Amino acid sequence: KNEVEQSPQNLTAQEGEFITINCSYSVGISALHWLQQHPGGGIVSLFMLSSGKKKHGRLIATINIQEKHSSLHITASHPRDSAVYICAVLSNTGNQFYFGTGTSLTVIP
Amino acid sequence: KAGVTQTPRYLIKTRGQQVTLSCSPISGHRSVSWYQQTPGQGLQFLFEYFSETQRNKGNFPGRFSGRQFSNSRSEMNVSTLELGDSALYLCASSLDSGSVTDTQYFGPGTRLTVL
């Protein structure tokens, strides 16, 4: 069983749609990261969360520590948002990083 | 500030050889982490270095090793390469202000192909 599960695995949306990507984890964590990876491999860290909610532009990330669940929302999606979004958690025992398998998002103009 | 740089960007080796990859963190960053990304396993944590010491380690065999120099630059070494070691190797640096939740900044990666 994976320590981090993401859904959906693949997502296609029309430009302008509201998008939600979910992440559930089974270990105790110190923090949760949302990462964005564009074709070619470059990874950008979007958010680091340990509680509550964070917003950056059209991106919103929330975390519910009790339910061990986080969501990444994209409002008014745009084709340049097309990428793989990866959820990663830092366990609070052993400081080990665990990664989800990623959600491949395609936004169609 | 310059971002995280990794060299080389692409590398082709044969089974049984060894390889050394290099990572230069953002100036002032003291923590460097290494990750392996493959289509089958996704991203996996290799190890993290801070102040020239390995602070955390993932579940990889001893063929994978690393080190960090006094200027925070880091190298990782893979000995006795296997076909399954073909992957994108990413390093990331963080300021490490004392919080485990510092933002990580990723390099472009080194794509290793083992033939």
Interface residues (C-beta under 8 A of the other chain):
Chain A: S30 A31 H33 L35 G41 G42 I43 V44 S45 M48 S50 I86 A88 L90 G94 N95 Q96 F97 Y98 F99 G100 T101 G102
Chain B: S33 Y35 Q37 G42 L43 Q44 F45 E48 R55 N56 G58 L88 L90 A92 V100 T101 D102 T103 Q104 Y105 F106 P108 G109 R111
